[in-house]
């Protein structure tokens, strides 16, 4: 019988707004229990450093040449350690109760077509600091085998689908910095891919113009008028002609034309593009699911959710909370689940999710005795 692990997942997503932390008890196959979750904000100084590291990584093709990369990696590791310790303290849990930590880190460059993906975070250092095993480097083996290296969450979506009181197929839509879809078929078949930009362009717009991290409740998006000509032009990007599976870098699209618009109209136009990209992605499914379960920060953008409901009709588009799930925590939960799979040597990716030839294990585990 497989061992049930108490696993903690931590991730700082493409939106860079904070570190998500979540607890899952699992053997890497089934979910025994989903524990509490929390989001601990990233300091603005760390976010600024990450933006510099992203710019350097783009300039250098994903190389670690610029000193900002190493500085940002230390900041990411430090921030994740602090988030874990604060989470455990507030929950009244000792570190010793954790069997393993799943540490995704921060993606700063992703170009699988060139065999390059770069996530910042020192898993060995984190294991040493915490004194607990840490699973990390989840993407490299897949990219080295010719896969997209993303998305990684679908195998967890598959486990969640068995807990829903809805018939298959269903789709999970994550609206983080980048959007991604997972199709879970009646036979358990998985299809997954990135759809296009989601929160990142709107977040960047509001950070630049208003000093705000995101569009609270989608208020600006709802007030604006989308420029359909711009949306239609962006939909002609070659990415949309590619078959699934496929994945994107955070800044894989040139959306600079939106800068000429008012803040409200720019936000509405970017949201309309995100919704249209999701609808275009859904056309790649073998059948249209009756339900799209939405997670990630974008589900709080009322304007974006309305656009999605229109674009995906007659399918139901509903936030994860409607099914007793925490839409902010699913990605962190997924990396707890994936950590258990790494420990058990189970596949993380498969042909339908990243394009690898066969189901493929990945990640590595650093243990305190190994670290250093």
GIHUFEN-V379482 format. One record per residue. D_CENTER is the distance of its C-alpha to the mean C-alpha in whole Angstrom. Layout:
D_CENTER, D_CENTER
This chain:
31, 27, 27, 25, 23, 22, 18, 16, 12, 11, 8, 9, 6, 7, 9, 11, 12, 13, 12, 11, 13, 14, 17, 17, 21, 20, 22, 19, 20, 21, 20, 23, 21, 18, 19, 19, 16, 16, 14, 16, 16, 16, 20, 20, 22, 19, 17, 20, 20, 17, 17, 21, 19, 17, 20, 22, 19, 19, 23, 24, 21, 19, 22, 22, 26, 25, 26, 23, 21, 22, 23, 19, 18, 21, 20, 16, 18, 20, 18, 16, 19, 21, 18, 19, 22, 22, 20, 23, 26, 25, 24, 28, 26, 27, 25, 28, 26, 23, 23, 20, 17, 14, 13, 10, 11, 10, 10, 13, 14, 13, 16, 16, 19, 21, 20, 18, 14, 14, 12, 15, 16, 19, 19, 22, 23, 21, 23, 26, 25, 24, 27, 24, 22, 19, 17, 15, 15, 13, 12, 16, 18, 16, 17, 20, 21, 20, 17, 14, 12, 9, 7, 8, 8, 11, 13, 12, 12, 16, 17, 16, 18, 21, 21, 21, 25, 24, 25, 23, 22, 19, 15, 12, 10, 7, 8, 6, 8, 7, 8, 8, 11, 12, 16, 18, 21, 24, 25, 21, 21, 17, 16, 12, 11, 10, 12, 12, 12, 11, 11, 12, 15, 16, 15, 17, 20, 21, 20, 23, 25, 25, 24, 21, 17, 17, 19, 20, 20, 20, 24, 24, 22, 25, 28, 27, 28, 26, 28, 27, 29, 26, 23, 26, 26, 22, 22, 25, 22, 22, 19, 20, 23, 21, 20, 17, 16, 14, 11, 11, 12, 11, 14, 15, 18, 21, 21, 23, 26, 24, 26, 29, 28, 29, 26, 26, 26, 24, 21, 22, 22, 19, 18, 20, 19, 15, 17, 19, 17, 15, 19, 19, 17, 18, 21, 20, 20, 24, 24, 23, 21, 23, 20, 17, 15, 13, 10, 8, 10, 12, 14, 16, 17, 20, 21, 18, 18, 22, 21, 19, 21, 24, 22, 21, 25, 26, 23, 22, 19, 18, 16, 15, 18, 20, 20, 20, 16, 14, 12, 11, 10, 9, 6, 9, 11, 10, 10, 13, 14, 13, 15, 18, 18, 18, 21, 23, 22, 20, 18, 15, 15, 17, 19, 17, 14, 14, 18, 19, 23, 23, 20, 19, 19, 17, 16, 19, 21, 23, 25, 27, 30, 29, 27, 29
